[in-house]
Amino acid sequence: MSARREAGMVLIYENEPLDHEHAGGHWYHVCLGRINPESLSVPPVDRPYECPRCGIELETEDFWHAQMKGSV
């Protein structure tokens, strides 16, 4: 985990079992202390999500950790 990620929470997972279209939940990026309202998809292993605003890179592993813990 990079030093930038250690500074605070950067990814939130919200479980929504009754949402049939997105069964399992949604991931949201916390950018500069604010929750981005746009839901993210798990990126491919070889292409991490890079936030154009804060520059943080979120890898596939980060999304699975957030799903297990609720946030990372």
C-alpha positions as a printed Julia matrix, in Angstrom:
72×3 Matrix{Float64}:
   0.0    0.0     0.0
   1.46   3.37   -0.97
   2.16   6.19    1.48
  -0.67   8.22   -0.06
  -3.18   5.47    0.77
  -1.98   5.28    4.36
  -2.94   8.94    4.9
  -6.68   8.14    4.88
  -9.51   6.13    3.44
  -9.57   6.16   -0.37
 -12.08   3.45   -1.33
 -15.47   2.58    0.16
 -17.56  -0.5    -0.53
 -21.31  -0.4     0.08
 -23.11  -3.73    0.04
 -26.57  -3.5    -1.56
 -28.05  -7.02   -1.63
 -31.5   -5.82   -2.75
 -30.17  -3.95   -5.79
 -30.7   -6.6    -8.49
 -28.83  -4.66  -11.18
 -25.69  -4.37   -9.03
 -26.08  -7.37   -6.74
 -23.14  -7.38   -4.41
 -22.57  -3.68   -3.98
 -20.76  -0.58   -5.18
 -17.28   0.89   -4.82
 -16.73   4.64   -4.36
 -13.46   6.59   -4.42
 -12.81   9.08   -1.61
 -10.97  11.88   -3.4
  -9.34  14.57   -1.28
 -11.69  13.85    1.61
 -14.9   13.77   -0.46
 -16.82  10.7    -1.61
 -17.13  10.69   -5.38
 -20.8    9.8    -6.04
 -19.93   7.88   -9.22
 -19.7    4.13   -8.62
 -16.5    2.44   -9.83
 -16.01  -0.94  -11.44
 -13.19  -3.27  -10.49
 -10.36  -2.49  -12.91
  -8.5   -5.16  -14.88
  -5.39  -6.51  -13.15
  -3.04  -4.84  -15.64
  -4.83  -1.43  -15.69
  -5.39   0.13  -12.24
  -7.9    2.95  -11.83
  -6.08   6.29  -11.66
  -7.98   9.28  -10.32
  -7.48  12.27  -12.62
  -7.96  14.66   -9.71
  -5.73  13.3    -6.92
  -3.57  10.87   -8.93
  -4.0    7.85   -6.67
  -3.93   4.43   -8.32
  -6.36   1.78   -7.11
  -5.53  -1.78   -8.09
  -7.84  -4.79   -8.28
  -6.54  -5.97   -4.9
  -7.63  -2.68   -3.29
 -11.21  -3.28   -4.42
 -11.29  -6.79   -2.91
  -9.84  -5.49    0.37
 -12.5   -2.76    0.48
 -15.2   -5.36   -0.17
 -13.99  -7.47    2.78
 -13.5   -4.53    5.16
 -16.02  -1.96    3.9
 -13.24   0.55    3.16
  -9.48   0.87    2.64
